[in-house]
Amino acid sequence: MKVGVIQFPGTNCDRDVFQWLTDQDHNPEFLWHQDLFDIHSVEACVVPGGFSFGDYLRSGALASRSPVMKSVKELASFGKPVLGICNGFQILCEAGLLPGVLLQNEKSLFIDSWARLKSPKNQKVIQLPVAHGDGRFWASNDELKKIWDQDQVLWCYEENINGSVDQIAGVQSKSGNVKGLMPHPERAYLDWMGGTDGWKFWL
């Protein structure tokens, strides 16, 4: 599968994601934030983690307004898979492709650790690394009810490490083709990394 990997100034997990996709027999291609791209040239795209535009204003707010996001939205509207990881999750929320928002962690500290996640759909438990300062998922009560009613919650933290509402670590769009999560599957897919739960995690 040909997968676009979006790059913004400050993105620092792009090469990790590129290698993660390559090792899983996909064909990744970097896409620059200032450029529109032909949505028929890729079959999916990933918005990696990092500190796009230095996390000025709100994390992901400036990146969500970059020209490339017009193409990402168009890609998503055709039902093609879009994944946002960490800062990529923040960007997709800021762009309106995913519900909710990511706020500063409850204790205002950067968290760099491993987290156990549970799927509310099948109770599957996995372990992935996290590295974020603004990872606390929040939504209004009305929006939160819709998220649960429409089966949009993908993963929840077993231990609420950052104060996320309902311990939510990842969500998807109503249509299911746009997904976002704070933990990093691309940092946990080979034994030497400390865990392999990120292997074939998505595409």
RANOR-V399297 format. One record per run of one state. SS is the DSSP state (H for helix, E for strand, - for the rest). FROM is the first residue (numbers start at 1). TO is the last residue. Records with the same first field share a line. If there is no record, write none. Layout:
SS->FROM-TO / FROM-TO
This chain:
-->1-1 / 8-10 / 12-13 / 24-26 / 33-43 / 48-49 / 51-51 / 56-62 / 66-67 / 78-80 / 86-86 / 95-100 / 104-110 / 119-124 / 133-135 / 139-140 / 150-152 / 158-164 / 173-177 / 182-183 / 188-189 / 194-194 / 196-203
E->2-7 / 11-11 / 27-32 / 44-47 / 50-50 / 81-85 / 101-103 / 111-118 / 125-132 / 136-138 / 153-157 / 168-172 / 178-181 / 184-184 / 190-190 / 195-195
H->14-23 / 52-55 / 63-65 / 68-77 / 87-94 / 141-149 / 165-167 / 185-187 / 191-193
